[in-house]
Amino acid sequence: MSKQQDIAIAQKAVPSNKTNSWQSFVRYFMQNKWLYILLIPGMAFFIIFNYIPMYGIVIAFKDFDVVKGIGASPWIGLENFRYLFKSQDFYEVFRNSLLISLYRLIWGFPAPILLAIMLNEVKNITFKRTVQTIVYLPHFISWVVIAGIVFNFLSPSNGIINYIITEVFGGKAIPFLQKPEYFRSIIVISDIWKETGWGTIIYLAAMAGIDPELYEAAIMDGASRMQRIRYITLPGIIGTITVLFILRMGSVLRNGFEQIFLLYNPLVYEVADVFETYTYRVGLLEGRFSYSTAVGIFQSVIGLILILTTNKLAKKYGEGGLW
């Protein structure tokens, strides 16, 4: 058979292969159609609330006027970003956002891992489930309610903490929420209390996938409890830890709006004002929508860089990554 004939046969086979691939896809889709149907609400949510609004980021490069609209507002290029990097407020907000996020990362990220390991070592199922329920219930409580609890606990006049300080130790009442030196600690502690239990569920699910025979073999070999945790449990969940850490790094400059907004006041702005509260005041209260959008873009770019860097480092050191 000549070379030309081989080429002709190969060219005829290409449409057939494409047809077979399409038929295989249609067959697979029909077999799993209900799974794809269930995906529609989630996909619609992200398209409507995450992708379509991306058009609005163009106002960061415009002198946006509500009356004129996005299209008719004049272009000003990078003027908002120049003002952003020259502003003294920006560096204070950047410092606060970074420090609070780092404190949460240092103290809050390991907390659910430690709690999950401790619960995994509990053999009494009833006690284990009771503790699980108790620790993850705060996740479902609104920050509005939690802020009220924090105010009541730390109140200088009738809070339980100040009652102990004054009545038990004979000290003076401390207005914790009005003292800059205490505010960040209050934010981090209340966040850990609220979210640690929920994070624990993820790690417990990962631990459930570890082969029980590994623990049995380790016990027979005389491994202690700490050795089993170190050489079996932690390596078994390291993939989950890596993925969650990468995702957490992407939100380093995002501290959430509700918690800080509900707890802070002008007396602690110097340590409490973060990007979310800053853009709220500047964007909504002062009406500087273009400038606040520029701040949001800066946050997103830094988050993207951190995710890409963390993911690359995780793959480099053999722990896998998100992609």
C-alpha positions in Angstrom: 0.0 0.0 0.0 1.4 3.4 -1.0 2.0 6.3 1.4 -0.7 8.3 -0.3 -3.3 5.6 0.3 -2.3 5.5 4.0 -2.9 9.2 4.3 -6.2 9.0 2.5 -7.4 6.2 4.9 -6.3 8.2 7.9 -8.1 11.3 6.7 -11.3 9.3 6.3 -10.9 7.8 9.8 -10.8 11.3 11.4 -14.5 12.2 11.0 -15.4 8.7 12.1 -13.3 9.1 15.3 -14.9 12.5 15.9 -18.4 11.0 15.5 -17.6 8.2 17.9 -16.3 10.7 20.5 -19.4 12.8 20.2 -21.7 9.7 20.4 -19.7 8.5 23.5 -20.1 12.0 25.1 -23.9 12.0 24.4 -24.3 8.5 25.8 -22.3 9.4 28.9 -24.3 12.6 29.3 -27.7 10.8 29.1 -26.5 8.2 31.6 -25.6 10.9 34.1 -28.2 13.5 33.0 -29.6 14.0 36.6 -26.1 14.8 37.9 -25.7 17.5 35.3 -29.2 18.8 36.0 -28.3 19.1 39.7 -25.2 21.2 38.6 -27.4 23.8 36.9 -28.4 25.8 40.1 -24.8 26.0 41.3 -23.5 27.0 37.8 -26.3 29.6 37.5 -25.4 31.1 40.8 -21.7 31.5 39.9 -22.5 32.9 36.4 -25.1 35.4 37.7 -23.3 36.6 40.9 -19.6 36.0 40.1 -19.0 36.2 36.4 -21.6 38.7 35.0 -20.7 41.3 37.7 -17.1 41.1 36.5 -18.1 43.6 33.9 -18.4 46.2 36.7 -14.6 46.2 37.4 -14.1 48.6 34.5 -15.3 51.4 36.7 -12.0 51.1 38.5 -10.5 52.7 35.4 -13.2 55.4 35.0 -14.5 58.4 36.9 -17.8 56.6 37.5 -20.9 58.6 37.6 -24.2 57.0 38.7 -26.3 59.2 36.5 -24.1 58.6 33.4 -23.7 54.9 34.0 -20.8 52.7 33.3 -20.6 53.1 29.6 -20.8 56.9 29.5 -18.5 57.6 32.4 -15.1 59.0 31.3 -12.0 56.9 31.3 -9.2 58.0 33.7 -6.8 55.0 33.3 -4.8 54.1 36.4 -5.6 57.3 38.3 -7.5 55.4 41.1 -4.6 53.0 41.6 -2.1 55.9 41.7 -4.2 57.5 44.4 -4.6 54.2 46.2 -0.8 53.6 46.5 -0.2 57.2 47.5 -2.8 57.2 50.3 -1.7 56.8 53.9 -5.0 55.1 54.7 -4.2 52.4 52.2 -1.0 51.2 54.0 -2.7 51.3 57.4 -5.6 49.2 56.0 -3.2 46.9 54.2 -1.2 46.3 57.4 -4.3 45.6 59.4 -5.8 43.2 56.9 -2.5 41.3 56.6 -1.9 41.1 60.3 -5.4 39.9 61.2 -5.2 37.3 58.4 -1.8 36.1 59.5 -3.0 35.8 63.1 -6.0 33.8 61.9 -3.8 31.6 59.8 -1.2 30.9 62.6 -3.8 30.2 65.3 -7.0 29.4 63.4 -5.7 27.1 60.7 -4.2 24.4 63.0 -7.1 24.5 65.4 -9.5 22.2 63.5 -6.7 19.8 62.6 -5.8 19.4 66.3 -9.4 19.1 67.3 -10.1 16.5 64.6 -7.1 14.4 65.7 -8.2 14.5 69.3 -11.8 13.5 68.3 -10.4 10.7 66.0 -8.6 9.2 69.0 -11.9 9.1 71.1 -13.3 5.6 71.1 -16.6 6.4 72.9 -18.9 7.1 69.9 -21.6 8.9 71.9 -19.2 11.3 73.5 -17.4 11.9 70.2 -20.7 12.8 68.4 -21.8 15.0 71.3 -18.6 17.0 71.2 -18.8 17.2 67.4 -22.3 18.6 67.6 -21.4 21.1 70.3 -18.2 22.5 68.5 -19.7 22.9 65.1 -23.0 24.5 66.2 -21.4 28.0 66.4 -20.8 27.9 62.7 -24.6 28.3 62.2 -24.9 31.3 64.5 -25.0 34.7 62.8 -22.2 37.1 63.4 -24.8 39.6 64.7 -25.7 37.2 67.5 -22.1 36.4 68.2 -21.2 40.1 68.3 -24.0 40.6 70.9 -22.5 37.7 73.0 -19.0 39.3 72.8 -20.3 42.7 73.8 -22.1 41.1 76.8 -19.1 39.1 77.9 -16.6 42.0 77.6 -18.9 44.8 78.8 -17.0 47.0 81.3 -20.2 47.4 83.5 -21.8 44.0 83.6 -19.6 41.6 81.5 -18.6 38.3 83.1 -14.9 38.9 82.2 -14.7 42.3 83.9 -16.7 40.9 86.8 -14.0 38.3 87.4 -11.3 41.0 87.0 -12.9 43.4 89.5 -14.6 41.1 92.0 -12.3 38.1 92.1 -8.9 39.8 91.4 -9.7 43.2 92.6 -8.6 44.9 89.4 -10.2 47.7 87.3 -12.7 47.1 84.6 -11.2 47.1 81.1 -13.1 48.3 78.0 -11.7 45.6 75.8 -13.5 46.6 72.6 -12.2 50.2 72.9 -8.6 49.2 73.5 -6.5 48.8 70.3 -4.1 46.3 72.0 -7.0 43.8 72.6 -9.1 44.2 69.5 -7.2 41.9 67.1 -7.1 39.1 69.7 -10.8 39.4 70.2 -11.4 39.1 66.5 -9.1 36.0 66.1 -10.5 34.2 69.2 -14.1 34.7 68.3 -13.4 33.6 64.7 -11.7 30.4 66.0 -14.6 29.7 68.4 -17.1 30.0 65.5 -15.4 28.2 62.7 -13.1 25.5 64.2 -15.9 22.9 64.6 -17.0 23.3 61.0 -13.4 22.8 59.8 -13.1 19.7 62.0 -15.7 17.9 59.9 -13.6 18.1 56.8 -10.5 16.6 58.5 -12.6 13.9 60.2 -14.0 12.9 56.8 -10.4 12.7 55.5 -9.4 10.5 58.5 -12.3 8.2 57.8 -10.6 7.3 54.5 -7.4 6.0 56.2 -7.1 2.2 56.2 -7.8 0.9 59.7 -5.4 -1.9 59.1 -2.5 0.6 59.2 -3.4 1.4 62.8 -3.8 -2.2 63.7 -0.4 -3.1 62.2 1.2 -0.1 64.1 -0.3 -1.2 67.4 1.0 -4.8 66.9 4.4 -3.3 66.2 4.3 -1.4 69.5 3.7 2.1 68.1 2.5 4.6 70.7 -0.5 6.9 70.2 1.7 9.9 69.2 3.6 7.7 66.8 0.4 6.6 65.1 -0.7 10.2 64.8 2.6 11.3 63.4 3.2 8.5 60.9 -0.3 7.4 59.9 -3.0 10.1 60.7 -1.1 13.2 59.6 0.3 11.7 56.3 -3.2 10.4 55.6 -4.7 13.9 55.7 -1.8 15.9 54.4 -3.5 16.2 51.0 -6.6 17.8 52.5 -4.4 20.1 54.6 -2.5 21.2 51.5 -5.7 22.0 49.5 -7.3 23.9 52.3 -4.1 25.8 53.0 -3.8 26.8 49.3 -7.4 28.0 49.4 -6.8 29.9 52.6 -3.8 31.7 51.2 -6.0 33.0 48.4 -8.1 34.9 51.0 -5.3 36.3 53.1 -6.4 39.9 52.5 -10.1 39.1 52.9 -11.1 39.2 56.6 -14.9 39.3 56.1 -17.1 42.3 56.6 -19.7 41.3 59.2 -17.5 40.3 62.2 -15.2 43.4 62.1 -17.9 45.8 61.2 -20.1 44.7 64.1 -17.3 44.8 66.7 -15.1 47.8 65.7 -15.5 51.5 66.5 -13.6 54.7 65.8 -11.4 54.1 68.8 -9.8 51.0 67.3 -9.8 52.0 63.6 -6.0 52.1 63.6 -5.8 48.4 64.2 -9.3 47.2 63.0 -9.9 48.9 59.7 -9.5 46.3 57.0 -10.2 46.4 53.2 -13.9 45.3 53.6 -14.8 48.0 56.1 -12.6 50.6 54.3 -14.3 50.0 50.9 -17.7 50.1 52.7 -17.0 53.6 54.1 -15.3 54.9 51.0 -17.5 53.3 48.4 -21.0 53.3 49.9 -20.9 56.1 52.5 -18.7 58.5 50.5 -19.9 57.4 47.1 -16.4 56.8 45.6 -17.3 53.7 43.7 -14.4 53.8 41.3 -11.8 54.0 44.0 -13.4 51.2 46.1 -13.5 49.0 43.0 -9.8 49.6 42.5 -9.2 48.5 46.1 -11.2 45.3 45.4 -9.1 44.6 42.3 -5.9 45.0 44.3 -7.2 42.4 46.8 -8.1 40.0 44.1 -4.8 40.2 42.3 -2.9 39.6 45.5 -5.1 36.7 46.3 -4.5 35.2 42.9 -0.7 35.6 43.2 -0.7 33.9 46.6 -2.9 31.0 45.3 -0.6 30.4 42.3 2.6 30.7 44.4 1.3 28.4 47.2 0.0 25.8 44.6 3.4 25.8 42.8 5.3 25.4 46.1 3.0 22.5 47.2 3.6 20.7 43.9 7.3 21.4 44.1 7.6 19.7 47.5 5.5 16.7 46.4 2.3 17.4 48.3 0.1 17.9 45.2 -2.0 21.0 44.4 -5.3 22.2 43.2 -4.3 21.7 39.6 
